[in-house]
Amino acid sequence: MGVRKLLVLIGTAAAFIAAVVSPAQANTSQFTLFEAPRELLSSDDALRTQTLDELQGMGVKYLRVVVLWRSVAPSSGS
């Protein structure tokens, strides 16, 4: 096969692929998750406030924090 025919074939294939494949669209209802337990459960009010401000600035609408019972009530009488 000649170089010219090969280039035409490659160009045709690339054009076909570009026409068939559409770019991905972001889903506005998709949840994005990340972890920041050290910051969110910190006893440092300034760190916790800064972290919450950053989350709000990123557009976070929902917050889920996993709290282990032993960190809230470390002993049976507490």
VMD Tcl script that builds the backbone (N, CA, C; Angstrom):
set m [mol new atoms 234]
animate dup $m
set s [atomselect $m all]
$s set {name element resname resid chain x y z} {
  {N N MET 1 A 0.860 -1.164 0.000}
  {CA C MET 1 A 0.000 0.000 0.000}
  {C C MET 1 A 0.907 1.228 0.000}
  {N N GLY 2 A 0.570 2.191 -0.826}
  {CA C GLY 2 A 1.373 3.402 -0.917}
  {C C GLY 2 A 1.179 4.291 0.299}
  {N N VAL 3 A 2.131 5.173 0.505}
  {CA C VAL 3 A 2.088 6.099 1.644}
  {C C VAL 3 A 0.858 6.991 1.564}
  {N N ARG 4 A 0.547 7.448 0.357}
  {CA C ARG 4 A -0.616 8.335 0.186}
  {C C ARG 4 A -1.909 7.616 0.569}
  {N N LYS 5 A -2.077 6.378 0.116}
  {CA C LYS 5 A -3.281 5.614 0.459}
  {C C LYS 5 A -3.353 5.345 1.956}
  {N N LEU 6 A -2.216 5.079 2.562}
  {CA C LEU 6 A -2.171 4.831 4.004}
  {C C LEU 6 A -2.581 6.073 4.775}
  {N N LEU 7 A -2.094 7.231 4.346}
  {CA C LEU 7 A -2.465 8.491 5.019}
  {C C LEU 7 A -3.950 8.791 4.850}
  {N N VAL 8 A -4.496 8.526 3.671}
  {CA C VAL 8 A -5.927 8.723 3.433}
  {C C VAL 8 A -6.736 7.787 4.326}
  {N N LEU 9 A -6.299 6.540 4.440}
  {CA C LEU 9 A -6.985 5.570 5.286}
  {C C LEU 9 A -6.943 5.997 6.757}
  {N N ILE 10 A -5.791 6.430 7.208}
  {CA C ILE 10 A -5.658 6.890 8.597}
  {C C ILE 10 A -6.513 8.132 8.828}
  {N N GLY 11 A -6.500 9.064 7.903}
  {CA C GLY 11 A -7.314 10.283 8.022}
  {C C GLY 11 A -8.793 9.966 8.060}
  {N N THR 12 A -9.225 9.041 7.207}
  {CA C THR 12 A -10.634 8.635 7.175}
  {C C THR 12 A -11.029 7.971 8.497}
  {N N ALA 13 A -10.176 7.097 8.998}
  {CA C ALA 13 A -10.463 6.427 10.269}
  {C C ALA 13 A -10.528 7.437 11.410}
  {N N ALA 14 A -9.613 8.389 11.423}
  {CA C ALA 14 A -9.613 9.406 12.478}
  {C C ALA 14 A -10.868 10.267 12.412}
  {N N ALA 15 A -11.295 10.631 11.212}
  {CA C ALA 15 A -12.511 11.433 11.056}
  {C C ALA 15 A -13.736 10.650 11.517}
  {N N PHE 16 A -13.777 9.363 11.197}
  {CA C PHE 16 A -14.895 8.515 11.617}
  {C C PHE 16 A -14.951 8.418 13.138}
  {N N ILE 17 A -13.810 8.178 13.751}
  {CA C ILE 17 A -13.752 8.063 15.211}
  {C C ILE 17 A -14.163 9.379 15.866}
  {N N ALA 18 A -13.685 10.496 15.338}
  {CA C ALA 18 A -14.040 11.809 15.897}
  {C C ALA 18 A -15.533 12.077 15.773}
  {N N ALA 19 A -16.162 11.600 14.706}
  {CA C ALA 19 A -17.595 11.822 14.508}
  {C C ALA 19 A -18.435 10.930 15.406}
  {N N VAL 20 A -17.952 9.719 15.673}
  {CA C VAL 20 A -18.722 8.756 16.453}
  {C C VAL 20 A -18.572 8.983 17.952}
  {N N VAL 21 A -17.379 9.294 18.388}
  {CA C VAL 21 A -17.101 9.445 19.815}
  {C C VAL 21 A -17.435 10.875 20.230}
  {N N SER 22 A -18.317 11.002 21.200}
  {CA C SER 22 A -18.657 12.331 21.695}
  {C C SER 22 A -17.935 12.572 23.019}
  {N N PRO 23 A -17.666 13.823 23.338}
  {CA C PRO 23 A -16.973 14.109 24.596}
  {C C PRO 23 A -17.853 13.755 25.798}
  {N N ALA 24 A -17.214 13.395 26.876}
  {CA C ALA 24 A -17.941 13.050 28.102}
  {C C ALA 24 A -18.591 14.294 28.680}
  {N N GLN 25 A -19.768 14.133 29.198}
  {CA C GLN 25 A -20.492 15.230 29.821}
  {C C GLN 25 A -20.545 15.005 31.328}
  {N N ALA 26 A -20.280 16.050 32.076}
  {CA C ALA 26 A -20.344 15.953 33.534}
  {C C ALA 26 A -21.800 15.795 33.957}
  {N N ASN 27 A -22.019 14.972 34.937}
  {CA C ASN 27 A -23.348 14.749 35.473}
  {C C ASN 27 A -23.519 15.658 36.687}
  {N N THR 28 A -24.487 16.554 36.628}
  {CA C THR 28 A -24.673 17.526 37.716}
  {C C THR 28 A -25.227 16.891 38.982}
  {N N SER 29 A -25.756 15.670 38.889}
  {CA C SER 29 A -26.293 15.029 40.088}
  {C C SER 29 A -25.307 14.031 40.696}
  {N N GLN 30 A -24.112 13.962 40.168}
  {CA C GLN 30 A -23.120 13.018 40.668}
  {C C GLN 30 A -22.506 13.520 41.964}
  {N N PHE 31 A -22.305 12.618 42.907}
  {CA C PHE 31 A -21.693 12.968 44.174}
  {C C PHE 31 A -20.177 12.807 44.074}
  {N N THR 32 A -19.472 13.718 44.671}
  {CA C THR 32 A -18.024 13.620 44.766}
  {C C THR 32 A -17.683 13.402 46.222}
  {N N LEU 33 A -16.855 12.420 46.499}
  {CA C LEU 33 A -16.507 12.090 47.876}
  {C C LEU 33 A -15.018 12.287 48.115}
  {N N PHE 34 A -14.673 12.688 49.306}
  {CA C PHE 34 A -13.280 12.749 49.742}
  {C C PHE 34 A -13.279 12.606 51.252}
  {N N GLU 35 A -12.140 12.364 51.809}
  {CA C GLU 35 A -12.047 12.173 53.253}
  {C C GLU 35 A -11.178 13.254 53.881}
  {N N ALA 36 A -11.610 13.746 55.023}
  {CA C ALA 36 A -10.825 14.701 55.803}
  {C C ALA 36 A -11.158 14.515 57.285}
  {N N PRO 37 A -11.068 13.274 57.792}
  {CA C PRO 37 A -11.470 13.046 59.179}
  {C C PRO 37 A -10.604 13.791 60.186}
  {N N ARG 38 A -9.320 13.910 59.918}
  {CA C ARG 38 A -8.448 14.602 60.871}
  {C C ARG 38 A -8.889 16.060 61.013}
  {N N GLU 39 A -9.213 16.690 59.905}
  {CA C GLU 39 A -9.594 18.094 59.927}
  {C C GLU 39 A -11.008 18.295 60.487}
  {N N LEU 40 A -11.944 17.469 60.066}
  {CA C LEU 40 A -13.331 17.661 60.478}
  {C C LEU 40 A -13.598 17.235 61.913}
  {N N LEU 41 A -12.833 16.295 62.421}
  {CA C LEU 41 A -13.032 15.833 63.794}
  {C C LEU 41 A -12.013 16.428 64.751}
  {N N SER 42 A -11.265 17.385 64.291}
  {CA C SER 42 A -10.212 17.998 65.093}
  {C C SER 42 A -10.801 18.809 66.248}
  {N N SER 43 A -10.073 18.850 67.337}
  {CA C SER 43 A -10.487 19.713 68.451}
  {C C SER 43 A -10.021 21.147 68.212}
  {N N ASP 44 A -9.253 21.354 67.146}
  {CA C ASP 44 A -8.778 22.687 66.760}
  {C C ASP 44 A -9.888 23.396 65.984}
  {N N ASP 45 A -10.561 24.330 66.662}
  {CA C ASP 45 A -11.689 25.031 66.039}
  {C C ASP 45 A -11.291 25.756 64.758}
  {N N ALA 46 A -10.108 26.344 64.726}
  {CA C ALA 46 A -9.667 27.093 63.549}
  {C C ALA 46 A -9.479 26.163 62.351}
  {N N LEU 47 A -8.886 24.997 62.573}
  {CA C LEU 47 A -8.683 24.032 61.492}
  {C C LEU 47 A -10.017 23.523 60.971}
  {N N ARG 48 A -10.915 23.197 61.886}
  {CA C ARG 48 A -12.232 22.695 61.480}
  {C C ARG 48 A -12.991 23.750 60.695}
  {N N THR 49 A -12.953 25.006 61.165}
  {CA C THR 49 A -13.630 26.106 60.475}
  {C C THR 49 A -13.034 26.332 59.094}
  {N N GLN 50 A -11.715 26.315 58.998}
  {CA C GLN 50 A -11.041 26.499 57.709}
  {C C GLN 50 A -11.438 25.387 56.735}
  {N N THR 51 A -11.480 24.164 57.226}
  {CA C THR 51 A -11.847 23.027 56.379}
  {C C THR 51 A -13.286 23.155 55.895}
  {N N LEU 52 A -14.183 23.511 56.785}
  {CA C LEU 52 A -15.583 23.681 56.395}
  {C C LEU 52 A -15.743 24.838 55.406}
  {N N ASP 53 A -14.982 25.906 55.587}
  {CA C ASP 53 A -15.022 27.028 54.638}
  {C C ASP 53 A -14.530 26.594 53.262}
  {N N GLU 54 A -13.470 25.786 53.235}
  {CA C GLU 54 A -12.948 25.278 51.959}
  {C C GLU 54 A -13.975 24.386 51.267}
  {N N LEU 55 A -14.627 23.532 52.043}
  {CA C LEU 55 A -15.654 22.658 51.478}
  {C C LEU 55 A -16.797 23.477 50.889}
  {N N GLN 56 A -17.217 24.489 51.615}
  {CA C GLN 56 A -18.292 25.349 51.126}
  {C C GLN 56 A -17.857 26.073 49.851}
  {N N GLY 57 A -16.609 26.516 49.816}
  {CA C GLY 57 A -16.088 27.185 48.637}
  {C C GLY 57 A -16.033 26.287 47.416}
  {N N MET 58 A -15.902 24.982 47.632}
  {CA C MET 58 A -15.890 24.020 46.528}
  {C C MET 58 A -17.298 23.633 46.091}
  {N N GLY 59 A -18.306 24.176 46.777}
  {CA C GLY 59 A -19.681 23.876 46.388}
  {C C GLY 59 A -20.266 22.643 47.037}
  {N N VAL 60 A -19.638 22.173 48.116}
  {CA C VAL 60 A -20.151 20.988 48.802}
  {C C VAL 60 A -21.513 21.298 49.393}
  {N N LYS 61 A -22.477 20.425 49.117}
  {CA C LYS 61 A -23.838 20.620 49.623}
  {C C LYS 61 A -24.177 19.651 50.743}
  {N N TYR 62 A -23.519 18.505 50.749}
  {CA C TYR 62 A -23.784 17.476 51.751}
  {C C TYR 62 A -22.472 17.069 52.386}
  {N N LEU 63 A -22.544 16.763 53.665}
  {CA C LEU 63 A -21.344 16.376 54.393}
  {C C LEU 63 A -21.635 15.109 55.180}
  {N N ARG 64 A -20.754 14.139 55.043}
  {CA C ARG 64 A -20.880 12.892 55.799}
  {C C ARG 64 A -19.590 12.708 56.569}
  {N N VAL 65 A -19.726 12.559 57.872}
  {CA C VAL 65 A -18.556 12.361 58.722}
  {C C VAL 65 A -18.766 11.068 59.499}
  {N N VAL 66 A -17.819 10.162 59.403}
  {CA C VAL 66 A -17.885 8.907 60.149}
  {C C VAL 66 A -17.257 9.162 61.519}
  {N N VAL 67 A -18.050 8.972 62.548}
  {CA C VAL 67 A -17.580 9.186 63.916}
  {C C VAL 67 A -17.616 7.845 64.640}
  {N N LEU 68 A -16.473 7.436 65.125}
  {CA C LEU 68 A -16.419 6.198 65.892}
  {C C LEU 68 A -16.911 6.467 67.316}
  {N N TRP 69 A -17.733 5.590 67.819}
  {CA C TRP 69 A -18.350 5.769 69.127}
  {C C TRP 69 A -17.291 5.951 70.203}
  {N N ARG 70 A -16.191 5.215 70.132}
  {CA C ARG 70 A -15.149 5.307 71.164}
  {C C ARG 70 A -14.486 6.684 71.196}
  {N N SER 71 A -14.576 7.435 70.100}
  {CA C SER 71 A -13.999 8.788 70.120}
  {C C SER 71 A -14.959 9.789 70.738}
  {N N VAL 72 A -16.237 9.454 70.788}
  {CA C VAL 72 A -17.232 10.340 71.399}
  {C C VAL 72 A -17.415 9.986 72.868}
  {N N ALA 73 A -17.483 8.713 73.159}
  {CA C ALA 73 A -17.673 8.229 74.532}
  {C C ALA 73 A -16.657 7.127 74.797}
  {N N PRO 74 A -15.397 7.506 75.122}
  {CA C PRO 74 A -14.350 6.511 75.249}
  {C C PRO 74 A -14.548 5.501 76.386}
  {N N SER 75 A -15.327 5.860 77.379}
  {CA C SER 75 A -15.567 4.893 78.452}
  {C C SER 75 A -17.088 4.731 78.653}
  {N N SER 76 A -17.459 3.676 79.293}
  {CA C SER 76 A -18.887 3.383 79.435}
  {C C SER 76 A -19.621 4.431 80.269}
  {N N GLY 77 A -18.938 5.134 81.130}
  {CA C GLY 77 A -19.607 6.139 81.958}
  {C C GLY 77 A -19.556 7.538 81.386}
  {N N SER 78 A -18.938 7.713 80.226}
  {CA C SER 78 A -18.818 9.070 79.683}
  {C C SER 78 A -19.943 9.416 78.732}
}
mol reanalyze $m
mol bondsrecalc $m
mol representation Tube
mol addrep $m
